[in-house]
Amino acid sequence: MTEERCSTCGVSANNLKRCAGCRLPGIAYCSKECQRADWKRHKVDCKLSKVIDPSSDKLTLSYNHDDTALQDYDAALKFAKNYMTNLKSLKIRLTQDGMWKQDEMNSYEMYQKEAVIKFTYDAFDEFLLSTATNLTSLEIICDECIEKYLYFFFKDGKILKRLGESQSLRQLALSNMQVSKISYLPLTTSLQSLQLNGVKFTKWDGPWGWSQEDCDEMVTRISQLTALVSLNLVTVPLGDHHLEPMLRSLSSLRHLRISGVWGDSLGDTSRLKGRITNDGCITIASLCPNLHSLELSNQPRISYAGARFIVQQCPKLRALLLEYTNVAYSHASQLLDLNETQSLLVLAVGPAERTEENILKALKATGGRCLLYGGSVGLHKAPAHGLSEMEKRQMNHSRSVLIEASEKQKKATLCYDKYEDLVGVDVRIR
């Protein structure tokens, strides 16, 4: 039997007693007195072991009002560093109500005084130092209203450089962060999934947060990520001329999202703005004919002609999302008629001409197989009248298949898109 050391006094023995509350490795005592003496130090890890499985390969830090054990992110990260030897995936979600008690937060020092949860730069940096080479997935999902705090906390993005040399990182997702240099992002050649949602660079005072130089540099960096399977860019000012140099070398790409801006700050009466046109649709479909899902929402310069080219040139598409474009609900049934491979399972258009008549016509075009997605409405339900019982059954079956795929995605360490496992699957009821 291998000898261990008492966690308190350090004496070596082969009959030490483990903590009955957690049985964590390396936590053992030679006597009850030593265990009591160590309790003040050990109790945090002991309690965390009840809510964090040390054998898991995933750690999610997400604030919940009733989950007091996970409000100390620093302790959770230290626990993971010490005991989660199989850790591959880290997801951190930061929300305003979990970050501070005041309405405004203008400095890192203010955060430290007012924080509801404990999450500090030093603790995160120490965690990355010990785990950077092993992490395969990092997601930092933040509310837009805490951008100022994140800039102070992440030291303008420099902390992410810890992952810059990693060849293990497969998935990177960042939401609503301010990063002073694109070079700070760990855009390593091992990446298979990249998501940048509302990430701002040098031009922080504009609605986009990107300068023209930022756009050009990002296009160059992404074009070098030849292993990419999924690329998700939300609130980015990329135009048609950026697409060819960015996509031409990404032959493995299967999921693409390039969404424009939605918000009052644009000074646009339509409340939306995007720079991709029908010419961009032609470029995307020509360079990426094997796409499984494509979203070009908030791109009002895209019309039915661009959508038609995509449907005709991408025979494996399972999802085509074109919300807040110039593709109306009246075009939905026409697009589905052009889908000769009957691959489409989800289609989003509009909101122009969103009438029950057009929705019914689109649903009947595939016998209920392809579902319509309507933003805040979600998946459209079957109209009260107009569908046969068989068509309603088909709609319910397609919906069940989607939900099952979505649940499977949530459990995966690496998840690219919920449509990944649906390629080649025939969802028709026979």
C-alpha positions, 0 to 999 in steps of 0.5 A: 500500500502506498504511503500518504501524508497527513494533510495537516501535520504531514506525517507519512503512513499507510493507514490514514483516514480519508475525509468521509464527506468528499473522499477527494484524493490527497485529503487524509488524516492521521487523527481526528485532531488533525482533521478538525485542525484542517477543516477551516482550509478544507471545508470549501473543497469538501462542500464543492465536491457535492456540486462539482464532480471531480471526475467530470471533464466539464466545468460550468460556472453559471450564477444562480440565486439559489446556488450559493456553493458556486458563487465563489468562482475563485474557489471552484477554479482552484478546486478544478485545478487541484482535483479535476485531472480530466478537465477539458471544457470550461464554460463561464457565464457572467450576468449583471445581477450576479456581478454587482449590486450597483447599477453601474460598474466602472472599474475593477476595484468597484467590482471587488467591493460590490461583487455578488460572486467572487471571480478575480483575475489572479484566480483565473490566470492561475487556473489557465496557467495550469490547464491551458495545454489540456483545455479543448473548449473555453466559453465565456458568455457575458451580458452586454451590460458588463462590458466595462467590467470585463475590460478591466478584469481581463486586462484588455484581453491579455489573459487569453494569450495563455491559450495562444500556444495551445494545440489542444483547444478545439472550441472557443466562444466569447460573448460581449468582451472588449479586447484591445488587440485581435492578436490576444485571441487564442486563434490556434490552428487546432480550433474547430469551432469559433464563436465571437458574439458582440466582441469589440476591438479597437473601435469601441465607440461605434455600434460595431466595435471593429475598425476596417483594420480589425476586419482585415486582420480577423479575415486573415486570422480566420482564413488560417484556421483550416480545421474549422467546422463551425464559424459563428460571427455575430454583430460583425461588419464583414461585407461581401469582399471579406467572404472570399479571402476568409472562406476559400481555405475552410474546406471543412466548414459545415456551420456558418453564421454571420449576423448583422447588428440589431439596435437603436445605436445604428441611427437607422429607422429599420433598426438593423444593418448588415453588409452582406448582399446577394453577391455574398450569398453566391460567394458563400454557396460557391465556396461552401457547398457542403454546409449543414447550417447557415445563418445570415440574419440581420442582413437586409440586403439579402433577397429571395435571389440570394436565398434561392442560390444558396438552396440550389447550391447547398444540397446538405443544408439542414437549417437556413436562417434568414431572419430580418432579411428581405426574404419574406414569408411568401418566399418560404414555400418557393425555397422549399420547392427548390430544395430537391434533396429535401434536406432542410429541416428548419427555415427562418425568413421574414418577418415581412408577410408573416401571415397564417396563409403563408405559414400554412403554405410553407408547412404544406410544401414539405408535408410538415417535415421542414419547420418554420422558425420565427425568432421570438415566436420560436418554432411555429406551431401547426395552424388551427386549420389547413393541415392534415393529421398526417402533416401534423404528426410529421411536424411533431416528429420533426420537432422531436428530432430537433429537441433530441439533437439539441439535448445531445448537444448540451451534453457534449464537451465539444458541440458545433451545431445541433444539426451536426448529427442530423445530416443524412437522417431521414425524418419523414414518417413513412 
